[in-house]
Amino acid sequence: MYASFSVCATEAYQRKYMDFLLANYEDLRLPYPFPVAFGFIASPIFMGRECFLCLDDEGEAIGAFGYIHGTGEGNYEDRHVVQLQIAFLSKPYRHTRLFLRGLQALAKHLNELNEMVTELVFWTGIDDYAIRLFDKFAERTRVGELAVGYRLTLRHLNAYTARFKRDSASILPKSSVCSSFKEEIAVGRLFPVTCNQDREYARFVRYFLAHSDEFDERFLFFDAVAHMTVSLRESRMLLFDDGNGKLQGYIQYRMEAEGETVFIESAILSPAYRSGIQFYKGLAEWTNRVMEEQVEIHRVRFHVRADHAYLIRLYSKFARKIEETESRGRAELIFETAFDELRSYLRADDTK
């Protein structure tokens, strides 16, 4: 099998880039809380053509890296400096030959940019293997408790990669071949999971991005990534797993009005679980969880598209329209209900 490196110049490739890194989040071993770490993963998306995928000959992602122009120390005005934000290869593919191919792809790309790049900076966690590897071609600039910083000039990177024969493709280990299978979904009970660990945050964001286009065709992937970078810092999430531990839905919410109002930012269930009973059970479980977190809840508010007749009929059964607003050039209705009345309607005490 062979591997190639491709610039993520389309939304489809950017989606694959984000999905691959989030699926492997625990193996990234980033030394930061998830909301901060997500910024490192997502920031190359905002730059356009500054993230890359390593694909096998079946088009499956086996690696990824991304960078931005400028550094925090230079107030991001030092655009001649490229800062690598993330780089990862799946374990079966971590061999020197493929790593060098990645360096060559990066060097070629930087040399062909319209703007001048003279220097690269990056960091790695405290990992003996990674440190030995990077010491071969880059200069240490900082050694901290959590990370080691590096720098090298683009000229030096060019010279280093030129020392190795540049193949048109890299042969992957035979162990990378796997048989395909068709996943069968057995619809059953969903189990609530509190999202308070980095692993759960990564699962939530991966699921949100995969389903973001279902909210509104005007809600672009770029918008979804930007929304996550902002909302993760102040939102709470309740996840819903099936019996196999696979995420099938969530409710994202935040507290407002000094904790008296809970605002539901977004919620979705996988298509196979979009029945009335699953919706009502999930909402009831959520009210129980909110009561555990916040005692004095008076109101629940949420938005719905003004042109979505089905959802308006559904929500009108337990909430009332109080206002109309606009989002992305489309009218939205604001619904509100008393928290206790919602719990009574859902018979939430019966789900405890």
Residue pairs with C-beta under 8 A, 6 or more apart in sequence:
1 56
1 57
1 58
1 171
1 172
1 174
1 176
1 177
2 56
2 57
2 169
2 170
2 171
2 172
3 54
3 55
3 56
3 57
3 62
3 63
3 93
3 98
3 101
3 169
3 170
3 172
4 54
4 55
4 169
5 52
5 53
5 54
5 55
5 101
5 102
5 105
6 13
6 52
6 53
6 55
7 13
7 49
7 51
7 52
7 109
8 14
8 16
8 17
8 45
8 49
8 51
8 52
8 53
9 48
9 49
11 220
11 221
11 222
13 53
14 45
14 51
14 221
15 209
15 210
15 221
16 53
16 61
17 45
17 51
17 52
17 53
17 61
17 64
17 66
18 41
18 42
18 45
18 206
18 209
18 225
19 61
19 206
19 209
19 210
20 53
20 61
20 64
21 28
21 41
21 64
21 86
21 88
22 41
22 202
22 203
22 205
22 206
22 209
23 206
24 88
24 90
25 34
25 37
25 198
25 199
25 202
26 198
26 199
26 202
27 88
27 91
28 37
28 41
28 86
28 88
29 125
29 127
30 37
30 40
30 125
31 125
31 146
31 147
32 40
33 198
34 198
34 201
34 202
34 232
35 201
35 232
35 233
37 198
38 201
38 205
38 228
38 229
38 232
39 229
40 85
40 86
41 66
41 85
41 86
42 225
42 228
42 229
43 66
43 68
43 85
44 50
44 51
44 66
44 67
44 68
44 85
44 86
45 51
45 66
45 222
45 225
46 222
46 225
46 226
47 67
47 68
47 69
50 66
50 67
50 68
50 69
51 64
51 65
51 66
51 67
52 64
52 65
52 66
52 102
52 105
52 106
52 109
53 61
53 63
53 64
54 61
54 62
54 63
54 64
54 89
54 93
54 98
54 102
55 61
55 62
56 62
56 172
56 176
62 89
62 90
62 92
62 93
62 172
62 176
63 88
63 89
63 90
63 93
63 98
63 102
64 86
64 87
64 88
65 84
65 86
65 87
65 88
65 102
65 106
66 84
66 85
66 86
66 87
67 82
67 83
67 84
67 85
67 106
67 120
68 76
68 82
68 83
68 85
69 76
69 79
69 81
69 82
69 83
69 115
69 117
70 76
70 77
70 78
70 79
70 81
70 83
71 78
71 81
71 83
71 121
74 81
79 115
80 115
80 116
80 117
80 118
80 119
81 117
81 118
81 119
81 120
81 121
82 110
82 117
82 119
82 120
82 121
82 154
83 120
83 121
83 122
84 120
84 121
84 122
87 102
87 122
89 98
89 99
89 102
92 172
92 173
92 175
92 176
93 172
93 173
93 176
95 173
97 167
97 170
97 171
98 170
98 172
99 133
100 161
100 164
101 167
101 170
103 137
103 157
103 160
103 161
104 161
104 164
104 166
106 157
107 154
107 157
107 158
107 161
110 117
110 120
110 154
110 157
111 154
111 158
117 154
118 153
118 154
118 155
119 151
119 152
119 153
119 154
120 138
120 151
120 152
120 153
120 154
120 157
121 141
121 149
121 150
121 151
122 134
122 138
122 149
122 150
123 142
123 147
123 148
123 149
123 150
124 130
124 131
124 134
124 147
124 148
124 150
125 146
125 147
125 148
126 145
126 146
126 147
126 148
131 148
134 148
134 150
137 152
137 156
137 157
137 160
138 150
138 151
138 152
139 150
139 151
139 152
140 148
140 149
140 150
141 149
141 150
141 151
142 148
142 149
143 149
185 242
185 272
186 243
187 272
187 273
188 242
188 243
189 242
189 243
190 240
190 241
190 242
190 248
190 249
190 273
190 278
190 281
190 282
191 240
191 241
191 242
191 243
192 238
192 239
192 240
192 282
192 285
192 286
192 289
193 200
193 238
193 239
193 240
193 241
194 200
194 238
194 239
194 289
195 201
195 204
195 236
195 237
195 238
195 239
195 250
200 237
200 239
201 232
201 237
203 239
203 247
204 237
204 239
204 247
204 250
204 252
205 228
205 232
207 247
207 250
208 224
208 228
208 250
208 252
208 266
208 268
209 221
209 224
209 225
209 228
211 268
211 270
212 219
212 221
212 223
212 224
213 219
213 221
214 268
215 266
215 268
216 305
216 328
216 330
218 328
218 329
218 330
219 328
223 328
231 252
231 254
231 265
234 254
235 252
235 253
235 254
235 265
236 252
236 253
236 254
236 255
236 293
237 250
237 251
237 252
237 253
238 250
238 251
238 253
238 285
238 286
238 289
239 247
239 249
239 250
240 247
240 248
240 249
240 250
240 269
240 273
240 282
240 285
241 247
241 248
242 248
242 273
248 269
248 270
248 272
248 273
249 267
249 268
249 269
249 270
249 273
249 278
249 282
250 267
250 268
251 264
251 266
251 267
251 282
251 283
251 286
252 264
252 265
252 266
252 267
253 262
253 263
253 264
253 265
253 286
253 290
254 262
254 263
254 265
255 261
255 262
255 263
255 294
256 262
256 263
256 301
257 299
259 294
259 296
259 297
260 296
260 297
260 298
260 299
261 297
261 298
261 299
261 300
261 301
262 290
262 294
262 297
262 299
262 300
262 301
262 339
263 300
263 301
263 302
264 300
264 301
264 302
267 302
269 278
269 279
269 282
279 314
280 346
281 351
283 342
283 346
284 343
284 346
284 347
284 348
284 350
284 351
285 348
285 351
287 339
287 342
287 343
287 346
287 348
288 348
288 351
288 352
290 297
290 339
291 297
291 343
297 339
298 338
298 339
299 336
299 337
299 338
299 339
300 319
300 336
300 337
300 338
300 339
300 342
301 322
301 334
301 335
301 336
302 315
302 319
302 334
302 335
303 325
303 327
303 332
303 333
303 334
303 335
304 311
304 312
304 315
304 332
304 333
304 335
305 311
305 330
305 331
305 332
305 333
306 312
306 324
306 330
306 331
306 332
306 333
307 330
307 331
312 333
315 335
316 335
317 345
318 337
318 341
318 342
318 345
318 346
319 335
319 336
319 337
319 342
320 335
320 336
320 337
321 333
321 334
321 335
322 334
322 335
322 336
323 333
323 334
324 331
324 332
324 333
324 334
325 331
325 332
325 334
326 332
342 348
343 349
